[in-house]
Each structure stands twice: as structure tokens, then as C-alpha cells.
Amino acid sequence: MPQVPRRFWGGVALFALAALIFIVASPIVSFITELQWYDALGYGDVYTTRVGLQAAVTIGSFVLAFVWLAVNVVIALRVRSGGALRAVGIRRSALRTTAGWVSLGSSAVIALILSGGAYTQWQSLALFLHSTPTGTVDPVLRQDISFYLLTLPFLHAAANWSLGLDFLAILLIGALYSWRGDSFDFRPTSRSIAHVSVLLAAFAITLSAGAWLGRYDLLSAHNSSVVWGAAYTDINARLPLFTFQAGAGIVLAGALIANAWLQRLWLPLAAAGAWVVLAIAGQVYPGLIQGISVTPNAQAYELPYIQREIAGTQAAYGLSTVKSSTFSGDQPLTAQDVQSDQATINNLRLWDYTQLKETYEQLRDLTRRLTEAEEIERKRLARELHDEFGQALTGLKFDVAWLTKELSRPIKGMGAAAMKSKAIGMSQAIDGLIQSVRATAASLRPGVLDDLGLVAALEWLATSFHERTGVPCEFTIEPSLRDAPVEVALATTVFRGAQELLTNVMRHAHASKAGIRLTVEHDQLVLTIRDDGRGLRPEQWKEGHSFGLRGLHERVKLVGGAVKIVSAPDTGTAVTMSLPMKHENASLVKEHR
């Protein structure tokens, strides 16, 4: 086999050094960047405190785990090396064997894994270190509230970490006692049984601590379907069981420690079986109590705990000092009472759920109606574009093709007359298209409103209404409004309102005449639409089909106006829109020419 040159190993060393520098440099660069960022914000001490806690938790947990595992590894190596060699005077270091190096390396890996888990618990440590009592204790275990919020999370984290360490230590030491160089064969000796028993005792103590902490978790549990927190079964079944399990864990730990001298294999197995039985009982017994006794009589059993939950909720929201009083509601109400309690008066509508429900349903129906109207308008435009413009343009295309073909030939006799006739027909088709475009644009927004103003637009609307329906529509206006400027948003609102009201007259009123009147009263622009039709009943204004009136109300309110309807059956209808000439919300309605 050829010898590997030294330059190869030099290259490998350089590559390993570069990889190490990259791995180490990345967190260093990240730390410096974050520190500068927090310093710039004035929170540098916050960041360094956090990093310090993370480092303390990680390093501390690693050292504790590695020392615990290493001590047990050394003990196990000394036990497995046997006393026979030492009895004849042969002594050798157990750590320098293959089993020693592998065991120490495994200990380091386990400690590193456990320290990585502990790294995430730095917040629990910070809360634990800075916990202060609140002065309020729980009614069951008499612990301060701060214990549950600040101390208990860290104790749980420490117990879970210790449980993982004890379990992995048992696995590691058990594997070390079973390792025979090229295979595993667990044949415990008396000394190995004693060692493993001590490890199991530590595991039992940790389980006992976890059971004891589980008592406190009952106060924030939700094991009952009617109570948040400790209920009847929690207090009378689970709490005694957790207490018994904690005591039993200490007893089992004592028995396992005693087995370090007794060195009996059955005793650790019996201890494990006893704990399994306790765990099963801890699940079965509360379930039986809940199903047999509590659930059929929940109102009687859970009532004290429901009252305790209500009292705790009131205390949490600062309502424990609120007193209940009975009001008969027959005290006389004066104008002064109303005037001095404007906050309540202004919120009456908010507290009346029936009014809120009605308003919500109206807005929902209005939204649906507006969506339907938008779709109907889109269909109408699409149909007009297809039927009128599309057909006309197709005909023009054929005519242009015919003219092109004819112009490519010599023009003789009747050819010139035919071409002239075709050109006249094309011109008429183009005129028709122009009229259709104007009509479509006017239906969307009449140009007269933008070009000539509100007064001219209302005159055009009255004339157009008469031409379409045959019903006379008189338009009257206050002379001072002829040349008065009107804001675009206000003009649009007035025009759209008049358009909507005349549409209602055309569809529903069956009127013989109508009228539009535009005046100014007390800085209010007032538009009145009258007809002599069949009129409206008051309940019709709130029916589901009166979406036009609802939309009119909302549009007018947007610019600070109001709508008044005066109508009765067979006497006609008068709708008055009053809008301020100047209003702060008028700018919210933007018009684009």
C-alpha cells in the first residue's frame, strides 16, 4: 500500500481548520451584529442579559450532565474491570480502554443534547430569578399567584431535564455493563445491580418531584366540561393521587438505595412495576369518579367550583369589588337626567342589539343588492357592446372589404354609383355607432353634468324622463342657483339621487305627472322629487326590495345630508334630499372626469 504524502494530510488539516473557523466565526459575527443593533436602539443591556442567561443555562446544564454521566461511567468502568485483576496486583486505568473512551464520548454527546434543550428555557430561568409575590394566594394549595406564573414553569423545565438525564444515564450505564467488546450481553453482577439501583433511585426521586409539581397544574387544567381549573374530580381524586404518587416515589427511591447493599435483582423490577401500577391507577380512578359520580350530578358536585371560577375571573379583571344593585325602572326621568348623562344617551344605539341586528341585516342586504346591480350593469354593457357595436363594426368590415375589392378593379358604369351608395351606408352606420356610444356613456354618467353643471344635468334628466315615459316632468329651480357653483361630490350626489327617484317613479308610481324642484334653504341644497302616483305605505320603506331608497340614504349621509319621505296610499310621494353646501366628508367622494 503506497504511503500517503504529507501534503495530503496538510491539505486535510487546512480544510478542517477552515471549516472550524467558519463554524465558530458565524455565531461570533451574528453576536456582534445583534449587539450593535440593540445598542443603536438603546437596548444593549437587554440583549447581553438574554445572551448571558442563554450561555449560563447551556454551559451549566452541560457541565452538570457531563459530570454526572462521567462519574457514573468511571464507577461502571471500575466495577466491570473486576476485582480479580486487582486482587493479583494487576492495576490498569479503565478510562484508557476502548470502552472508557467510547463511554466518555457518549457522555459528552448526551450532555450536549441536554444542554441544547436547556438553551430554550432561558426565559423560564429569567422569570424564576426575578419572581416576586403578588400577595394573592390560590384557595386550594395556598400558593401565591406568582408561583404559578413565574416559578412553576422553571421547576417543570428542571424536572423534565433531570428526568431525561436520569433516563439516559441508566441506558448508558446499562449498555456499558452489557458491552463485551464485540457484543452486548447483560449479566449483572452484585456490584452492577447496586450501581443501577442507585441510578433508578435518582430516577424515582425525579418522578416523585414531577408528581408533586403535577398537583399545582390541576389549578389551571381543564379536565371538567363545565369548569376551567380545579373541579370536583381534580380536588377529590387527582390531587390525593398525585400526593400519594409523590410519597410512593420517595419510598421506592429509599428501597432502591437500600438495594445498593441488598443487591437483589428483583427489587428494581418490583419498583418499576409498582410505579406502572400507580400510573395506571392515576388515570383509571379519576375517570371512574368523573363518569360514575360527577357527570350524572354535575350541577350539585361542580357548583362550588363554578362559583370559585367566577370569583377568580372577577378578581383577575378587577371586578371583585363591584356591587350588584336592583333597579326597578320606575324612577321618573327628567330632561336634566338626560342632559347630564350624554355618554349613555350617545351609546343607546350601540347597546340596543335589536337595532344593531336590523342595521346589520340592512347593510348586508344592501351589499348583496349593490353586487347584483353591478353584475346586471356589466351584463347590459356587454350585451350592448356585442349586439350594437359588434354587429355594426362587423358590417363595416364587410363593406370595407367590398370597397377594397372594387377599388382594385377599373370603375365602369354602375360601379361608381354602387360604391357611392355603399359609402353612404357606411357613413350612416358610423353615425349610428356614434349615437350608441353617446347613449351608453350618458347612461353611465351624462357628460352634461361635467360640462355644464348640476342645473343643466337636472334639466336634461327631466326632459329624458318625459321622452322615455311620456309622463310630464316639470323642473323648477331657485334663480340664485342658475350660476351658483356646486361642488363635484355634492352635484353627483344630487344628480344620482334624482336619477334613482325618477327611476322609482317610472317603475312603481304609475304617476300621470312628476316634478323636480331645486332650492337653497339655510345653507342647505334641497332637492324635491314629487309625483301623483299610488304612493307608499310606511312599512314598505323597510321591506327587502327597497334597496334604492336604502342606497339613497347611505349616499346622502356620506356628505352629511338627510332624506325625508312624505307619502300615503293614492296621494303620491314627495322625497326631499337636504344636503349642506359645505361638508367635511364631501371630499371623500372623489370624481374622475
Secondary structure, 3 states (H helix, E strand, C coil): CCCCCHHHHHHHHHHHHHHHHHHHHHHHHHHHHHHHHHHHHCCHHHHHHHHHHHHHHHHHHHHHHHHHHHHHHHHHHHHHHCHHHHHCCCCCCCCCCHHHHHHHHHHHHHHHHHHHHHHCCHHHHHHHHCCCCCCCECCCCCCEHHHHHHHHHHHHHHHHHHHHHHHHHHHHHHHHHHECCCCECCCCCHHHHHHHHHHHHHHHHHHHHHHHHHHHHHHHCCCCCCCCCCCHHHHHHHHHHHHHHHHHHHHHHHHHHHHHHHCCCHHHHHHHHHHHHHHHHHHHHHHHHHHHHHHHHHHHHHHHHHHHHHHHHHHHCCCCCCCCCCCCCCCCCCHHHHHHCHHHHHCHHHHCHHHHHHHHHHHHHHHHHHHHHHHHHHHHHHHHHHHHHHHHHHHHHHHHHHHHHHHCCCCCCCHHHHHHHHHHHHHHHHHHHHHHHHHHHHHHCCHHHHHCCHHHHHHHHHHHHHHHHCCCEEEEECHHHCCCCCCHHHHHHHHHHHHHHHHHHHHHHCCCCEEEEEEEECCEEEEEEEECCCCCCHHHHHCCCCHHHHHHHHHHHHCCCEEEEEECCCCCEEEEEEEECCCHHHHHCCCCC
